[in-house]
Amino acid sequence: MDKLTPERRSENMRQIRGKNTLPEFAIRRLCCELGYTGYRIHRKDLPGKPDLAWVGRKRAIFVHGCFWHGHHCAEGIRKPKSNRDYWIPKIERNQQRDAENIAALRVAGWSVLVIWECEINKQGRLSKRLQQFLLANTLNKSFRRTRQKARVPLTQTSEEFCRKP
């Protein structure tokens, strides 16, 4: 049984966004700080609409919420307490769809990286992982810009923190 009224539950669910989330903004900001700009967001012509895509380099990044995509961390293995008959199959379908989209991108010659929401706070490890992914098999190292961007607060929008000076 749900502790919230249907109206309050509906209001809560309306607040949950599927794109342009805080974890996505954090990854975009980190890419800009590392000098990896030129990405496109939520490309509809690519399987799964990757959160970030470098089309010319065939690199795609998905930023997954641990709960919504069933990650094997403390948040991801937590099961819903109400309406389990709906949520558990939905999360399983999300996982299946994610696997299909990643496979379709790889068949098309794309390199794919999945970043989980729980990894966002581990900036050093995440930064290194992003650099390895974006530079892997890249003969032309000019992909990375030489100038570093200054840190920008998480409250700013993507346009504000990626704007060129």
C-alpha positions as CSV (number, residue, x, y, z in Angstrom):
1,M,0.0,0.0,0.0
2,D,1.3,3.4,-0.9
3,K,1.7,5.9,1.9
4,L,1.1,8.9,-0.4
5,T,-2.2,10.0,-1.8
6,P,-2.6,9.4,-5.6
7,E,-2.4,13.1,-6.2
8,R,0.9,13.4,-4.2
9,R,2.3,10.3,-5.9
10,S,1.4,11.8,-9.3
11,E,3.1,15.1,-8.4
12,N,6.3,13.2,-7.2
13,M,6.4,11.2,-10.5
14,R,6.0,14.4,-12.6
15,Q,9.1,15.8,-11.0
16,I,11.3,13.0,-12.2
17,R,12.9,13.8,-15.5
18,G,14.1,11.4,-18.1
19,K,16.7,13.8,-19.6
20,N,18.8,16.8,-18.6
21,T,19.1,15.4,-15.1
22,L,21.7,16.5,-12.5
23,P,23.9,13.5,-13.1
24,E,23.9,14.3,-16.9
25,F,24.8,17.9,-16.2
26,A,27.7,16.7,-14.0
27,I,29.0,14.5,-16.8
28,R,28.7,17.2,-19.4
29,R,30.5,19.7,-17.1
30,L,33.3,17.2,-16.5
31,C,33.6,16.6,-20.2
32,C,33.9,20.3,-20.8
33,E,36.4,20.7,-17.9
34,L,38.5,17.9,-19.5
35,G,38.3,19.7,-22.9
36,Y,36.0,17.2,-24.6
37,T,33.4,19.4,-26.2
38,G,31.5,19.0,-29.5
39,Y,29.2,16.3,-28.2
40,R,25.5,16.2,-29.1
41,I,22.8,15.3,-26.6
42,H,19.9,12.9,-26.9
43,R,20.4,12.1,-30.6
44,K,17.1,10.7,-31.8
45,D,18.7,9.0,-34.8
46,L,20.8,6.8,-32.5
47,P,19.6,3.7,-30.7
48,G,18.7,4.6,-27.1
49,K,19.3,8.3,-27.6
50,P,22.6,8.5,-25.8
51,D,23.0,11.3,-23.3
52,L,26.2,12.4,-25.0
53,A,27.4,11.4,-28.5
54,W,30.4,12.4,-30.5
55,V,29.0,11.5,-33.9
56,G,32.2,11.9,-36.0
57,R,34.2,9.8,-33.5
58,K,31.4,7.2,-32.9
59,R,31.5,7.6,-29.1
60,A,28.4,7.5,-27.0
61,I,27.8,7.9,-23.3
62,F,24.7,6.8,-21.3
63,V,24.2,8.2,-17.8
64,H,21.9,5.8,-16.0
65,G,20.1,6.3,-12.7
66,C,20.9,3.3,-10.5
67,F,17.3,2.7,-9.4
68,W,15.6,3.2,-12.8
69,H,18.1,1.0,-14.7
70,G,18.7,-1.7,-12.0
71,H,22.4,-1.2,-11.1
72,H,24.0,-3.6,-8.6
73,C,24.7,-0.9,-6.0
74,A,22.9,0.0,-2.8
75,E,20.5,2.2,-4.6
76,G,20.0,0.0,-7.6
77,I,19.2,-3.2,-5.8
78,R,16.6,-1.5,-3.6
79,K,13.2,-2.7,-4.6
80,P,10.1,-0.6,-4.7
81,K,7.8,-1.1,-1.7
82,S,4.5,-0.2,-3.4
83,N,3.1,-1.2,-6.8
84,R,5.8,-3.9,-7.2
85,D,3.9,-5.7,-9.9
86,Y,4.4,-2.6,-12.1
87,W,7.9,-1.4,-11.1
88,I,9.9,-4.6,-11.0
89,P,8.9,-5.7,-14.6
90,K,9.5,-2.0,-15.7
91,I,13.0,-2.0,-14.4
92,E,13.7,-5.3,-16.0
93,R,12.4,-4.0,-19.3
94,N,14.7,-0.9,-18.9
95,Q,17.7,-3.2,-18.4
96,Q,16.7,-5.3,-21.5
97,R,16.2,-2.2,-23.6
98,D,19.5,-0.8,-22.5
99,A,21.3,-4.0,-23.5
100,E,19.6,-4.0,-26.9
101,N,20.5,-0.3,-27.5
102,I,24.1,-0.8,-26.5
103,A,24.4,-3.8,-28.8
104,A,22.8,-1.9,-31.7
105,L,25.3,0.9,-31.3
106,R,28.2,-1.5,-31.1
107,V,27.1,-3.3,-34.2
108,A,27.0,0.1,-36.0
109,G,30.7,0.6,-35.0
110,W,30.2,2.8,-31.9
111,S,32.1,2.7,-28.7
112,V,29.7,2.9,-25.7
113,L,30.3,3.9,-22.1
114,V,27.7,3.6,-19.3
115,I,28.1,5.8,-16.3
116,W,26.0,5.0,-13.3
117,E,24.6,7.7,-11.0
118,C,26.6,6.3,-8.0
119,E,29.9,6.8,-9.9
120,I,29.3,10.6,-10.3
121,N,30.8,11.4,-6.8
122,K,34.0,9.6,-7.6
123,Q,35.4,12.4,-9.7
124,G,39.0,11.2,-9.9
125,R,38.2,7.7,-11.1
126,L,35.4,9.0,-13.4
127,S,37.7,11.6,-14.9
128,K,40.3,8.9,-15.7
129,R,37.7,6.6,-17.1
130,L,36.2,9.3,-19.3
131,Q,39.6,10.2,-20.7
132,Q,40.5,6.5,-21.4
133,F,37.2,6.0,-23.2
134,L,37.3,9.1,-25.3
135,L,40.9,8.7,-26.3
136,A,40.8,4.9,-26.8
137,N,41.8,3.9,-30.4
138,T,42.1,7.6,-31.3
139,L,45.2,8.2,-33.5
140,N,44.5,12.0,-33.6
141,K,45.0,13.1,-30.0
142,S,43.6,16.6,-30.9
143,F,40.2,15.4,-29.8
144,R,41.1,16.8,-26.4
145,R,41.4,20.6,-26.3
146,T,44.5,22.0,-24.6
147,R,42.8,24.6,-22.6
148,Q,41.1,23.6,-19.3
149,K,37.8,25.1,-18.2
150,A,37.3,26.4,-14.7
151,R,35.0,24.5,-12.3
152,V,31.4,25.5,-12.5
153,P,28.7,25.1,-9.8
154,L,26.2,22.2,-10.4
155,T,23.3,24.7,-10.4
156,Q,24.2,26.1,-13.8
157,T,22.7,24.9,-17.0
158,S,24.5,23.1,-19.7
159,E,24.6,26.2,-21.9
160,E,26.2,28.3,-19.1
161,F,28.9,25.8,-18.2
162,C,29.9,24.8,-21.7
163,R,29.8,28.3,-23.2
164,K,33.1,29.2,-24.9
165,P,34.7,32.4,-23.5
